[in-house]
Amino acid sequence: MTTETQIQETSASEGALSPAPAELSTLLTDAPVEASADQNTAQQPPALDAEGQAPEAAPQGAPEEYADFALPEGTTAAPESLDELKAFAKKHNMTQEAAQEAANIGAAAVARVQASQMKQIQEAQATWMKQARADQEYGGDKLNENLASAKKALDTFGSPEFKSLLKESGLGNHPELIRAFVRVGKAISEDRLISGTVNPAAKTDARIFYPNSKHN
């Protein structure tokens, strides 16, 4: 073997990588992978509130029993309707907050219906009053005089409950009801002027409104 050959073999031997010790190889194989940024974020503890307390977990699912629902001021609901709402919320596993929101939506819907009905009643009353003022029998220039006769009939035969009903329902403005009381009022006045006794025709009109009245 020449000196040049020995140098080449020695250089090749020194440049080759020696196998890693068994202990080092095991450590390299089993070394944990460095956690990613997302993993580090997921492992962070929850943020604390201003008082240093961990925030409460959001409620999940229906409670054992629903608390009473808070309804808008002036709004009432039948107990059976509230029971039906609670049963519906329980069936669909709604939280107290979700059930309350459903109650709010229902109350708003009822309020819209009531407002629409009231508007229709007011429009109807306005139409009735217009028709009464223009009525050919008792309206026009003689309206006030005829209304006085109608009021006399109402005061004579109408109970406080009946008067309250006419006022609350608005039916006291209906042209046909006014017509009936105008006629009754005139019949009463004519009977008293002529004979001072009860006219059979007037008595018949009174019975239409109050069959059990002592005035019949």
Secondary structure, 3 states (H helix, E strand, C coil): CCHHHHHHHHHHHHHCCCCCCHHHHHHHHHCCCCCCHHHHHHCCCCCCCCCCCCCCCCCCCCCCCCCCCCCCCCCCCCHHHHHHHHHHHHHCCCCHHHHHHHHHHHHHHHHHHHHHHHHHHHHHHHHHHHHHHCCCCCCHHHHHHHHHHHHHHHHHHCCHHHHHHHHHHCHHHCHHHHHHHHHHHHHHHHHHHHCCCCCHHHHHHHHHHCCCCCCC
